[in-house]
C-alpha cells in the first residue's frame, strides 16, 4: 500500500508537514502547510507563522490540534522581522546604507528561491528555538482537514474553477465510482482534479499491470479490482507544472497524472506508458475546454482510442456560452454519441441564522431593535413622554415624580447610558440560543455557472459480438417459461385449491389443513 493522501484519509489531528485549511469566515479559507520550523526564513521568533487579516497563527499552536478545533490568534512581532531582515543577515548582519554605491536604488531584491536558506549559511548564527506564542485578546480561526470542498474554496486561482455544486453533479452523471478511470482536459487550477481523485480512489495499491488499448475486453481486470486513475491534460505549461507540484505535495501522484499537451492536435494518448503510468483506458471524460468539439475526434472507437472498449463511455463538457454548446452537440451527433443532454445549474446558498427582535438589542449588530411586544412599545412610549414632560416643565432626573406616568417610566436614562447598559448585559447572555431560527437564500448567485453537455458513447461492437447476435437470431424465438412449472408460494397454492373446490367449504378447509401441515 502507498502512503495515503490527507485528501483521501485524513488523520484525527493536524500533523507537521501536512496541508491544513484555516477557516476564518464562511467565504474566507486559507491553506497552509504546517511546519515545525520557519522554512521561509521570515525571522519570526515564534517559528513559522501564518498571517491573516483576522490575526496571526504560529504553527506551534496548530500542530497536534484535533481537526475542527477553534484556535485563538497570537501576538507576534510583524514589524522588524521580515524579508528585509533576511537580506541584512545574509550581508553579514549589516544593512545596506542609503548611499551605498555597491547596490543601486532601482535594483530589485533577489528572489526568495535564489537566496540560500539561513539554516545552511555558514556565516549566520544558529536560529534560536521558537518561543512560546502569546494569545491575542481577539481573533480566532478553525483548523480543518483538506478536502476537495475546502480546497476549492481556498486554492490559488490560476483560471476559473469548477465549484462544488458543479463537480458533484458532474461526477454523479458520469457515474464515477471507486475504480473508475477518468480523463480530464483543461485542468486549470485543479479543483475538479482533486474531486475526481477522491471519487475514483478505491484503496487499492498502484502495483497494477499496464493495460494497453488493444487489450481484449475479456482480458481487462474487473472494475472491483482495477485501480482508479485520473489522467489530466493541460495546454498551458506553467499551469501544468504548478498543478503537478500541488498533486505531488498533496500525495495524489499515484492516482493523478498531469500531462502538458494540446489535446486538439495530439489527442489523449501518453507518449511513454509504464506500469506506474498506464495507457489511457477511460470510461468517463470531462472536457473543460474553450472548443471541446475540436477534441472530440480523438474520443472515438478505434485501434488507438483512449476509451475503454468494453463499457459505455460517459462524457461531459463545461462551456459558458450557448454557441459553444451548439457546436459541441453538432460534433457529438456526427461522431455517434447518444443521449445528448444539456443542463444548467443554479445553486444559491441558504443562510441560517437567528433573528433577535426587541429593545434589548438596541445598538447591537445584525438585529432588529424594534419592540418585540406591546409591553415593550408602551414602556418606550412612556419613557419618551416622561422625558418630554420633564423637558417642558423644567424637571431633571433628580426632581420628584408627580405624575403616575413618570413614576411608571422610572428614572430618566440617556440614550448613551442605555446603549452602554445593553452592551454590558450582552456579555452574560447566550446569544446563540436566543431569537427565532430562520433561513433565507442569498440574493445573488456567486458560483460560476455554465452549460453542461452530457453524452454517452456505446461500447465497441466487435466481430465476436456480431457472431453471438447472429447465433441468437438463427436459433429462433426464445422459449417462454410456463409460470405453472415454476415453484409457487403457499398463498398461491391456497388460491388454486379454492378455485378447484368450486365453493365447497369442506374441501377448502381440508385442503388448507393439508397445506399448513406441509
C-alpha positions, 0 to 999 in steps of 0.5 A, a space after each residue: 500500500 502507498 502512503 495515503 493522501 490527507 485528501 483521501 484519509 485524513 488523520 484525527 489531528 493536524 500533523 507537521 508537514 501536512 496541508 491544513 485549511 484555516 477557516 476564518 469566515 464562511 467565504 474566507 479559507 486559507 491553506 497552509 502547510 504546517 511546519 515545525 520550523 520557519 522554512 521561509 526564513 521570515 525571522 519570526 521568533 515564534 517559528 513559522 507563522 501564518 498571517 491573516 487579516 483576522 490575526 496571526 497563527 504560529 504553527 506551534 499552536 496548530 500542530 497536534 490540534 484535533 481537526 475542527 478545533 477553534 484556535 485563538 490568534 497570537 501576538 507576534 512581532 510583524 514589524 522588524 522581522 521580515 524579508 528585509 531582515 533576511 537580506 541584512 543577515 545574509 550581508 553579514 548582519 549589516 544593512 545596506 546604507 542609503 548611499 551605498 554605491 555597491 547596490 543601486 536604488 532601482 535594483 530589485 531584491 533577489 528572489 526568495 528561491 535564489 537566496 540560500 536558506 539561513 539554516 545552511 549559511 555558514 556565516 549566520 548564527 544558529 536560529 534560536 528555538 521558537 518561543 512560546 506564542 502569546 494569545 491575542 485578546 481577539 481573533 480566532 480561526 478553525 483548523 480543518 482537514 483538506 478536502 476537495 470542498 475546502 480546497 476549492 474554496 481556498 486554492 490559488 486561482 490560476 483560471 476559473 474553477 469548477 465549484 462544488 455544486 458543479 463537480 458533484 453533479 458532474 461526477 454523479 452523471 458520469 457515474 464515477 465510482 471507486 475504480 473508475 478511470 477518468 480523463 480530464 482536459 483543461 485542468 486549470 487550477 485543479 479543483 475538479 482534479 482533486 474531486 475526481 481523485 477522491 471519487 475514483 480512489 478505491 484503496 487499492 495499491 498502484 502495483 497494477 499491470 499496464 493495460 494497453 488499448 488493444 487489450 481484449 475486453 475479456 482480458 481487462 481486470 474487473 472494475 472491483 479490482 482495477 485501480 482508479 486513475 485520473 489522467 489530466 491534460 493541460 495546454 498551458 505549461 506553467 499551469 501544468 507544472 504548478 498543478 503537478 507540484 500541488 498533486 505531488 505535495 498533496 500525495 495524489 501522484 499515484 492516482 493523478 497524472 498531469 500531462 502538458 499537451 494540446 489535446 486538439 492536435 495530439 489527442 489523449 494518448 501518453 507518449 511513454 506508458 509504464 506500469 506506474 503510468 498506464 495507457 489511457 483506458 477511460 470510461 468517463 471524460 470531462 472536457 473543460 475546454 474553450 472548443 471541446 468539439 475540436 477534441 472530440 475526434 480523438 474520443 472515438 472507437 478505434 485501434 488507438 482510442 483512449 476509451 475503454 472498449 468494453 463499457 459505455 463511455 460517459 462524457 461531459 463538457 463545461 462551456 459558458 456560452 450557448 454557441 459553444 454548446 451548439 457546436 459541441 452537440 453538432 460534433 457529438 451527433 456526427 461522431 455517434 454519441 447518444 443521449 445528448 443532454 444539456 443542463 444548467 445549474 443554479 445553486 444559491 446558498 441558504 443562510 441560517 441564522 437567528 433573528 433577535 427582535 426587541 429593545 434589548 438589542 438596541 445598538 447591537 449588530 445584525 438585529 432588529 431593535 424594534 419592540 418585540 411586544 406591546 409591553 415593550 412599545 408602551 414602556 418606550 412610549 412612556 419613557 419618551 413622554 416622561 422625558 418630554 414632560 420633564 423637558 417642558 416643565 423644567 424637571 431633571 432626573 433628580 426632581 420628584 415624580 408627580 405624575 403616575 406616568 413618570 413614576 411608571 417610566 422610572 428614572 430618566 436614562 440617556 440614550 448613551 447610558 442605555 446603549 452602554 447598559 445593553 452592551 454590558 448585559 450582552 456579555 452574560 447572555 447566550 446569544 446563540 440560543 436566543 431569537 427565532 431560527 430562520 433561513 433565507 437564500 442569498 440574493 445573488 448567485 456567486 458560483 460560476 455557472 455554465 452549460 453542461 453537455 452530457 453524452 454517452 458513447 456505446 461500447 465497441 461492437 466487435 466481430 465476436 459480438 456480431 457472431 453471438 447476435 447472429 447465433 441468437 437470431 438463427 436459433 429462433 424465438 426464445 422459449 417462454 417459461 410456463 409460470 405453472 412449472 415454476 415453484 409457487 408460494 403457499 398463498 398461491 397454492 391456497 388460491 388454486 385449491 379454492 378455485 378447484 373446490 368450486 365453493 365447497 367449504 369442506 374441501 377448502 378447509 381440508 385442503 388448507 389443513 393439508 397445506 399448513 401441515 406441509 
